[in-house]
Amino acid sequence: MIKHIVFWRFKESAEGASKEENLRKAKSLFDGLRGSIKEIDVFEVGINFDASVDAADLVLYSEFPRMEDLRSYQNHSAHVKVVEFIGKVKSEKRVVDYEV
C-alpha cells in the first residue's frame, strides 16, 4: 500500500479571493475527485483549525494499492485541474509518499 500525504500553506489572497475562500474551493475540488478516480482507496482532505505558526492550512491524506495507482491518480485530468488551481493559491507545499 502507498500512502500519499500533502500539506499546503495558502497565500492570504489569490485569484481574487481570500485565503479562506480558496481553502474551501480547494477542499471542494479535492472532494470532487473521490468518485471520479478509481485508483483511490482512501481519500481525506481537511482544512486546519489550529492557529499555530507551524501549522499548514490544508492537508490531503490518501492511500493507493500500488505505486502505479498513485502515478495514475497524479496524471488523471481531473487531478491535474485541481493541481493547477492549487498552484495559483499556495505559498508552500510539502509531500510525503511512502509504502507500508
N, C-alpha and C positions, 0 to 999 in steps of 0.2 A: 504494500500500500504506500502511496505517495501522499505526503501532507504538504500543502502549499499555503503559506501564511504571508499576508502582505499588510503592512501598516503605512498609512499616509498621514501627512500633515497638509492642511489646506491653506491657501492664501486667504487673507482676511476678506478680500473681494476679488472676483474674476468673472469674466464673461457677463458683466452687467448684473451680477448677483452677489449677495453676501455669502460669507463662509457657511452659515447655517443653511441657506437655501441650496448651495452647491453640495453640501453634505447630504441633505435629503434627496436631491436629484441623483447623486452618485449611488446612494443606497437603493433607490428605486430602480435605477438602471441595472445594478448588480442583481437585485431580487428578480428582475425580469429574465435573467439568464437561466434560472433554475429549471424550468420546463423545456428550454429550447436546446440545451446541450446535453446529450445523452451520456457522455463520459463522466459527468459529475456524480459522485456518490454522496458526499456531504458538502453542504454549502451554507455558510453563515456570514452575514455582513452586519457589523454593528457600528453605531455612532457612539463615540466616547462621551461619558458624562463627567469624567474626572478632570478637574481644572489644574492638575499638576503640570509643571513646566516640562516634565519628562514624558508626558502622555502624548500619544498620537491621537488624531481626530477620527480616523476611520480604520476598521480592521476587516480583513477578509480571511476566513478560515475555510479551507476546502480540502477534500480528500478525493483521490483518484485511484483506481485499481492498479494502474501501471504508469510508468513514465510516458509511454506513448499517448496515454489518455490525457495527461496533463498538457502535453505538446499540442494535441488536437484541440483541446479547450482554448489554449493560448492563441491558436491560429484561427479559431472559429470567427466568422464575420461578425456575429453578434457581440462577441467579447472584444474584438478589435474596435468596434464603435464605442464601447464603454471606455476602453483604454484611451481613445482619442479625447474624450471629454475629460477624463481624469488628468491627462497630460496638461490640459489648459488651466486646471484649477488647483493642482497640487503644488506644494512648495518642497516637499520631501517625500521619499518613498524608501521603505526597507522591505526586503523579501527574504523569506527562509523557505527552502524546499528540502525535504528530507524523506528518507524511506524507512519504514518500520516493518 
